[in-house]
Amino acid sequence: MLFHTWIFAAFFAIVWPAYLALKRTRFGTPWLLAASYVFYAWWNPLYLLLIVYSTLIDYLAVVGMARTGRRKAFLAGSIVNNLALLGLFKYAPFVTDNLNALLASLGWPYALPAPTWLLPVGISFYTFQSMSYTIDCYRGRIDAEPSLIRFAAFVALFPQLVAGPIERAGHLLPQLRRPRRLSGRDVADGLSLLLVGLFKKLALADYLAMYVDRVYDVPEAHTGAALAVATVAFGWQIYFDFSGYTDMARGIGRLLGFRLTDNFNHPYLATGLGDFWRRWHVSLSTWFRDYLYIPLGGGRRGRLVTVRNVAVTFLVAGLWHGAAWTFVIWGALHAAGLCLTRRLERSAFYRDKVPGLLKRAWVFAFVTFAWVFFRAPSVSEAWGIVKRIATAGWADPGFPLMAAGMVLAVWAHQAVRESRAGWVLRLAPVRVGLAVAMILYLAGVTGGDAQPFIYFQF
């Protein structure tokens, strides 16, 4: 069920008023959980069993910690279970294909059967969210949740279930225990976020996708200029697509009375790669920081250990996005970039002497180059695209000027928001004018079939 469809509008029209009426009663959380399970089962009812199973295991793991004192054993059981679910449903085909290729190179006459099941939507998000609960309980950072229904609602909350943000129990569970009274400001802010998210998805991401898909589907048929422009366009497409989903999720959550995590903070205005990862997919980058990078030792044990920890973290982050070598290379590129520029970005020279525009330009160029491996279907095609960008003729890329103008307008809007003139954009007439312009554009220009969000596949 996609946010930008009439089916979801009908679903929310039923769920919202009922939840507002029930949320301060003992029926509020069960109603929210039932709605979340209907939302998730809309794609494939069988996969609802997975999220129920994962929820039960992690809930019982924390109960086991409290009742038996065998905290490490139950924590290990939770982590192994969650990683096994990911391994079975997300990585088994990747492992099987690579193992068969290795056996074939050794002359082995047989091949292992490849799994044919579909990847359950959102499995990478809800397993990480549920697993963080058991880890935080083990560390003593939060108290165990006594209500199974409330914990299940935390894991399956439908606004952020399938593509984040990845919420922490310490942030979301208290909101489920003590629902806030919905104010007029909540409704206004929720509708505003929903409108901005719809605009990002329909007017920007899906529009850019038409060009990106046309070029990347047959890269050998396009010039280096077209491939370079399509790569830049994809960088903006995935930002508008994913941040648009986050805005809609936060808007829907706000209408229900929840404050969900802001997952993006103008990442293409970053002045360093470290700064980029503090702005991009914040809930995932902080998850890996808190549950992988810091437990490995972080940056406290010398330069070599820090390099190792950064490399491990980003290789795992690459694999989290998808079971393919292209994602591993994408993670490795970011790991290498962070390690090579870490000391420079922390130096007084870089901070005070290098112009901000130059810093932003180099970060955007590096991130865009890495997007080639994220978007391309295989390593060979990714290298082919890089080679054509570097060597092929640079004719007219055929990129729609309207799309270029809209991207530049968004970039300028973000730059103004972070400048001293940001107060202008907070004026009521300006906000209303932008909202009216987005509504008119969505009503008059966009159309066609609703396209799924990019991060649904992760």
Buried (B, 14 or more C-beta within 10 A) or exposed (E): BBBBEEEBEEBBEEBBEBBBEBBEEEBBBBBBBBBBBBBBBBBEEEBBEBBBEBBEBBBBBBBBBEEEEEBEEBBBBBBEBBEEBBBEBBBBBBBBBEEBEEBEEEEEEEEEEEBEEEBBBBBBBBBBBBBBBBBBBBEEEBEBBEBBBBBBBBBBBBBBBBBBBBBBBEBBBEBBEEBEEBEEEBEEBBBBBBBBBBBBBBBBBBBBBBBBEBBBEEBEEBBBBBBBBBBBBBBBBBBBBBBBBBBBBBBBBBBBBBBBBBBBBBBBBBBBBBBBBBBBBBBBBBBBBBBBBBEBEBBEEEEEBBBBBBBBBBBBBBBBBBBBBBBBBBBBBBBBBBBEBBEEBEEEEBEEEBEEEEBBEBBBEBBBBBBBBBBBEEBEBBBBBBEBBEEBEEEEBBBEEEBBEBBEEBBEEBBBBEEEEEEEBEEEEEEEEBBEEBEEBBEEEBEEEBBEBBBBEB
